Amino acid sequence: MIRPATPEDTPELKRLTTGTGVFKPYEIEVLQEVLDEYHAATVGADHTAIVMVEDGQILAYAYYAPDVMTDRTWYLYWIAVANNRRGQGVGSRLMAWIENDIRRRDGRLLFIETSSMPHSELTRKFYLKHGYEVNGILRDFYSDGDDMVVFRKRLANRV
């Protein structure tokens, strides 16, 4: 089941994110801030935080929103799958749900950013497997030697 995230989910989302071993401690702090703002309704109405739940356990979550200064372009800011559920199709099901939700909202493009570091190699392969293309690389963006890899996928058929 996929449902909207609640404030009560935040501690588990932070644990899940930390457990991936991919995110830095300050990124976990930013996640807390983003979720706090989302639940306080101080972000745009189209911002979306969802969780995938099975047998009462959160398996994965995502946070995405449109870029208001564009024509129907969206960003996937966060997506994470519990380590014990990786490689079982959880991320693929969540990604399909996200893409379909954005299409229902007349989204045109979806962008995703991630690190070039070895710890993000599986993440980059995941996006490529799901039809995303590398749209750009910003050298040394996160820190020296850690580039931002920008992925892009067209979701709308009409141009």
ZADO-1210 file (C-alpha; in nm, 4 decimals, padded with zeros to 6 digits):
<atoms>
<atom x="00.0000" y="00.0000" z="00.0000" code="MET" pos="1"/>
<atom x="00.1189" y="00.3506" z="-00.0811" code="ILE" pos="2"/>
<atom x="-00.0171" y="00.6325" z="00.1322" code="ARG" pos="3"/>
<atom x="00.0713" y="00.9913" z="00.2240" code="PRO" pos="4"/>
<atom x="00.3447" y="01.0260" z="00.4843" code="ALA" pos="5"/>
<atom x="00.2353" y="01.1426" z="00.8278" code="THR" pos="6"/>
<atom x="00.4337" y="01.3314" z="01.0931" code="PRO" pos="7"/>
<atom x="00.4450" y="01.0088" z="01.2947" code="GLU" pos="8"/>
<atom x="00.6366" y="00.8426" z="01.0078" code="ASP" pos="9"/>
<atom x="00.9281" y="01.0866" z="01.0258" code="THR" pos="10"/>
<atom x="01.1420" y="00.8994" z="01.2832" code="PRO" pos="11"/>
<atom x="01.1122" y="00.5773" z="01.0814" code="GLU" pos="12"/>
<atom x="01.1900" y="00.7586" z="00.7548" code="LEU" pos="13"/>
<atom x="01.5043" y="00.8993" z="00.9141" code="LYS" pos="14"/>
<atom x="01.6051" y="00.5517" z="01.0403" code="ARG" pos="15"/>
<atom x="01.5375" y="00.3985" z="00.6999" code="LEU" pos="16"/>
<atom x="01.7391" y="00.6715" z="00.5266" code="THR" pos="17"/>
<atom x="02.0299" y="00.6397" z="00.7687" code="THR" pos="18"/>
<atom x="02.0239" y="00.2625" z="00.7248" code="GLY" pos="19"/>
<atom x="02.0842" y="00.2864" z="00.3511" code="THR" pos="20"/>
<atom x="02.4407" y="00.4012" z="00.4187" code="GLY" pos="21"/>
<atom x="02.4140" y="00.6393" z="00.1243" code="VAL" pos="22"/>
<atom x="02.3184" y="00.9662" z="00.2931" code="PHE" pos="23"/>
<atom x="02.5438" y="01.1900" z="00.4996" code="LYS" pos="24"/>
<atom x="02.4353" y="01.2956" z="00.8517" code="PRO" pos="25"/>
<atom x="02.3540" y="01.6505" z="00.7428" code="TYR" pos="26"/>
<atom x="02.1324" y="01.5091" z="00.4660" code="GLU" pos="27"/>
<atom x="01.9305" y="01.3300" z="00.7349" code="ILE" pos="28"/>
<atom x="01.8939" y="01.6652" z="00.9141" code="GLU" pos="29"/>
<atom x="01.7697" y="01.8207" z="00.5893" code="VAL" pos="30"/>
<atom x="01.5204" y="01.5358" z="00.5505" code="LEU" pos="31"/>
<atom x="01.3819" y="01.6205" z="00.8964" code="GLN" pos="32"/>
<atom x="01.3501" y="01.9890" z="00.7965" code="GLU" pos="33"/>
<atom x="01.1837" y="01.9048" z="00.4644" code="VAL" pos="34"/>
<atom x="00.9314" y="01.6732" z="00.6288" code="LEU" pos="35"/>
<atom x="00.8611" y="01.9234" z="00.9063" code="ASP" pos="36"/>
<atom x="00.7870" y="02.1927" z="00.6471" code="GLU" pos="37"/>
<atom x="00.5760" y="01.9510" z="00.4441" code="TYR" pos="38"/>
<atom x="00.3640" y="01.8525" z="00.7437" code="HIS" pos="39"/>
<atom x="00.3308" y="02.2156" z="00.8517" code="ALA" pos="40"/>
<atom x="00.1945" y="02.2890" z="00.5017" code="ALA" pos="41"/>
<atom x="00.4497" y="02.5644" z="00.4448" code="THR" pos="42"/>
<atom x="00.5505" y="02.4224" z="00.1057" code="VAL" pos="43"/>
<atom x="00.3490" y="02.4172" z="-00.2152" code="GLY" pos="44"/>
<atom x="00.0285" y="02.2164" z="-00.2255" code="ALA" pos="45"/>
<atom x="00.1695" y="01.9863" z="-00.4951" code="ASP" pos="46"/>
<atom x="00.4614" y="01.8731" z="-00.2780" code="HIS" pos="47"/>
<atom x="00.4134" y="01.5038" z="-00.2109" code="THR" pos="48"/>
<atom x="00.5567" y="01.2747" z="00.0543" code="ALA" pos="49"/>
<atom x="00.4503" y="00.9116" z="00.0296" code="ILE" pos="50"/>
<atom x="00.5369" y="00.5869" z="00.2038" code="VAL" pos="51"/>
<atom x="00.5055" y="00.2275" z="00.0890" code="MET" pos="52"/>
<atom x="00.3800" y="00.0077" z="00.3724" code="VAL" pos="53"/>
<atom x="00.3457" y="-00.3681" z="00.4034" code="GLU" pos="54"/>
<atom x="00.2279" y="-00.5483" z="00.7173" code="ASP" pos="55"/>
<atom x="00.2547" y="-00.2231" z="00.9115" code="GLY" pos="56"/>
<atom x="00.6205" y="-00.1694" z="00.8152" code="GLN" pos="57"/>
<atom x="00.7469" y="00.1178" z="00.6007" code="ILE" pos="58"/>
<atom x="00.9421" y="-00.0352" z="00.3126" code="LEU" pos="59"/>
<atom x="01.0213" y="00.2828" z="00.1187" code="ALA" pos="60"/>
<atom x="00.9317" y="00.6463" z="00.0777" code="TYR" pos="61"/>
<atom x="00.9618" y="00.9326" z="-00.1685" code="ALA" pos="62"/>
<atom x="00.9321" y="01.3100" z="-00.1734" code="TYR" pos="63"/>
<atom x="00.8681" y="01.4946" z="-00.4998" code="TYR" pos="64"/>
<atom x="00.7321" y="01.8250" z="-00.6213" code="ALA" pos="65"/>
<atom x="00.6925" y="02.0414" z="-00.9287" code="PRO" pos="66"/>
<atom x="00.9373" y="02.3200" z="-01.0010" code="ASP" pos="67"/>
<atom x="00.7025" y="02.6190" z="-00.9995" code="VAL" pos="68"/>
<atom x="00.9194" y="02.8215" z="-01.2355" code="MET" pos="69"/>
<atom x="00.8865" y="02.5681" z="-01.5176" code="THR" pos="70"/>
<atom x="00.6287" y="02.4238" z="-01.7515" code="ASP" pos="71"/>
<atom x="00.5247" y="02.1025" z="-01.5739" code="ARG" pos="72"/>
<atom x="00.8748" y="01.9921" z="-01.4703" code="THR" pos="73"/>
<atom x="00.9025" y="01.7889" z="-01.1516" code="TRP" pos="74"/>
<atom x="01.1871" y="01.6869" z="-00.9191" code="TYR" pos="75"/>
<atom x="01.2231" y="01.3687" z="-00.7205" code="LEU" pos="76"/>
<atom x="01.4059" y="01.4956" z="-00.4127" code="TYR" pos="77"/>
<atom x="01.4112" y="01.1822" z="-00.1992" code="TRP" pos="78"/>
<atom x="01.3565" y="00.8142" z="-00.2597" code="ILE" pos="79"/>
<atom x="01.4802" y="00.5387" z="-00.0317" code="ALA" pos="80"/>
<atom x="01.4125" y="00.1694" z="00.0181" code="VAL" pos="81"/>
<atom x="01.4813" y="-00.0213" z="00.3390" code="ALA" pos="82"/>
<atom x="01.8027" y="-00.2209" z="00.3027" code="ASN" pos="83"/>
<atom x="01.6303" y="-00.5505" z="00.3782" code="ASN" pos="84"/>
<atom x="01.3919" y="-00.4904" z="00.0856" code="ARG" pos="85"/>
<atom x="01.6388" y="-00.3754" z="-00.1795" code="ARG" pos="86"/>
<atom x="01.6458" y="-00.5822" z="-00.4970" code="GLY" pos="87"/>
<atom x="01.2890" y="-00.7062" z="-00.4439" code="GLN" pos="88"/>
<atom x="01.1072" y="-00.4649" z="-00.6760" code="GLY" pos="89"/>
<atom x="00.9999" y="-00.2238" z="-00.4013" code="VAL" pos="90"/>
<atom x="01.1838" y="00.0711" z="-00.5551" code="GLY" pos="91"/>
<atom x="01.0550" y="-00.0140" z="-00.9029" code="SER" pos="92"/>
<atom x="00.6946" y="-00.0249" z="-00.7801" code="ARG" pos="93"/>
<atom x="00.7384" y="00.3048" z="-00.5970" code="LEU" pos="94"/>
<atom x="00.9004" y="00.4705" z="-00.8988" code="MET" pos="95"/>
<atom x="00.6168" y="00.3556" z="-01.1268" code="ALA" pos="96"/>
<atom x="00.3637" y="00.4962" z="-00.8785" code="TRP" pos="97"/>
<atom x="00.5479" y="00.8311" z="-00.8660" code="ILE" pos="98"/>
<atom x="00.5684" y="00.8586" z="-01.2438" code="GLU" pos="99"/>
<atom x="00.1986" y="00.7752" z="-01.2846" code="ASN" pos="100"/>
<atom x="00.1032" y="01.0268" z="-01.0156" code="ASP" pos="101"/>
<atom x="00.3032" y="01.2993" z="-01.1895" code="ILE" pos="102"/>
<atom x="00.1457" y="01.2077" z="-01.5250" code="ARG" pos="103"/>
<atom x="-00.2013" y="01.2355" z="-01.3657" code="ARG" pos="104"/>
<atom x="-00.1025" y="01.5870" z="-01.2616" code="ARG" pos="105"/>
<atom x="-00.0007" y="01.6645" z="-01.6207" code="ASP" pos="106"/>
<atom x="00.3710" y="01.6514" z="-01.5420" code="GLY" pos="107"/>
<atom x="00.5977" y="01.6729" z="-01.8435" code="ARG" pos="108"/>
<atom x="00.9486" y="01.5925" z="-01.7179" code="LEU" pos="109"/>
<atom x="01.0984" y="01.4372" z="-01.4070" code="LEU" pos="110"/>
<atom x="01.4500" y="01.5216" z="-01.2913" code="PHE" pos="111"/>
<atom x="01.6534" y="01.3414" z="-01.0283" code="ILE" pos="112"/>
<atom x="01.9937" y="01.4333" z="-00.8879" code="GLU" pos="113"/>
<atom x="02.2410" y="01.1999" z="-00.7227" code="THR" pos="114"/>
<atom x="02.6059" y="01.1655" z="-00.6348" code="SER" pos="115"/>
<atom x="02.8796" y="01.0322" z="-00.8616" code="SER" pos="116"/>
<atom x="03.0484" y="00.8554" z="-00.5705" code="MET" pos="117"/>
<atom x="03.0790" y="00.4744" z="-00.5601" code="PRO" pos="118"/>
<atom x="02.8192" y="00.4462" z="-00.2808" code="HIS" pos="119"/>
<atom x="02.5580" y="00.5781" z="-00.5282" code="SER" pos="120"/>
<atom x="02.6447" y="00.3413" z="-00.8136" code="GLU" pos="121"/>
<atom x="02.3414" y="00.1179" z="-00.7538" code="LEU" pos="122"/>
<atom x="02.1208" y="00.4269" z="-00.7414" code="THR" pos="123"/>
<atom x="02.2505" y="00.5458" z="-01.0774" code="ARG" pos="124"/>
<atom x="02.1980" y="00.1988" z="-01.2283" code="LYS" pos="125"/>
<atom x="01.8428" y="00.1971" z="-01.0884" code="PHE" pos="126"/>
<atom x="01.7572" y="00.5222" z="-01.2677" code="TYR" pos="127"/>
<atom x="01.9113" y="00.4044" z="-01.5951" code="LEU" pos="128"/>
<atom x="01.7174" y="00.0761" z="-01.5690" code="LYS" pos="129"/>
<atom x="01.3952" y="00.2765" z="-01.5393" code="HIS" pos="130"/>
<atom x="01.4500" y="00.4760" z="-01.8563" code="GLY" pos="131"/>
<atom x="01.6200" y="00.7845" z="-01.7169" code="TYR" pos="132"/>
<atom x="01.9049" y="00.9401" z="-01.9087" code="GLU" pos="133"/>
<atom x="02.2012" y="01.1308" z="-01.7733" code="VAL" pos="134"/>
<atom x="02.1196" y="01.4880" z="-01.8637" code="ASN" pos="135"/>
<atom x="02.4235" y="01.6510" z="-01.7088" code="GLY" pos="136"/>
<atom x="02.7094" y="01.6247" z="-01.4659" code="ILE" pos="137"/>
<atom x="02.8092" y="01.9134" z="-01.2432" code="LEU" pos="138"/>
<atom x="03.1698" y="01.8525" z="-01.1460" code="ARG" pos="139"/>
<atom x="03.2657" y="01.8812" z="-00.7778" code="ASP" pos="140"/>
<atom x="02.9120" y="01.9933" z="-00.6896" code="PHE" pos="141"/>
<atom x="02.8703" y="01.8243" z="-00.3508" code="TYR" pos="142"/>
<atom x="03.2406" y="01.8409" z="-00.2665" code="SER" pos="143"/>
<atom x="03.5709" y="01.8030" z="-00.4479" code="ASP" pos="144"/>
<atom x="03.5497" y="01.4777" z="-00.6416" code="GLY" pos="145"/>
<atom x="03.1774" y="01.4308" z="-00.5753" code="ASP" pos="146"/>
<atom x="02.9864" y="01.5323" z="-00.8863" code="ASP" pos="147"/>
<atom x="02.6121" y="01.5813" z="-00.9179" code="MET" pos="148"/>
<atom x="02.4672" y="01.3471" z="-01.1793" code="VAL" pos="149"/>
<atom x="02.1368" y="01.4787" z="-01.3163" code="VAL" pos="150"/>
<atom x="01.8901" y="01.2282" z="-01.4608" code="PHE" pos="151"/>
<atom x="01.5910" y="01.3151" z="-01.6796" code="ARG" pos="152"/>
<atom x="01.2860" y="01.1332" z="-01.8107" code="LYS" pos="153"/>
<atom x="01.0026" y="01.2612" z="-02.0273" code="ARG" pos="154"/>
<atom x="00.6682" y="01.1586" z="-01.8765" code="LEU" pos="155"/>
<atom x="00.4218" y="01.3351" z="-02.1053" code="ALA" pos="156"/>
<atom x="00.3683" y="01.2332" z="-02.4647" code="ASN" pos="157"/>
<atom x="00.2718" y="01.5794" z="-02.5802" code="ARG" pos="158"/>
<atom x="00.5482" y="01.8309" z="-02.6387" code="VAL" pos="159"/>
</atoms>
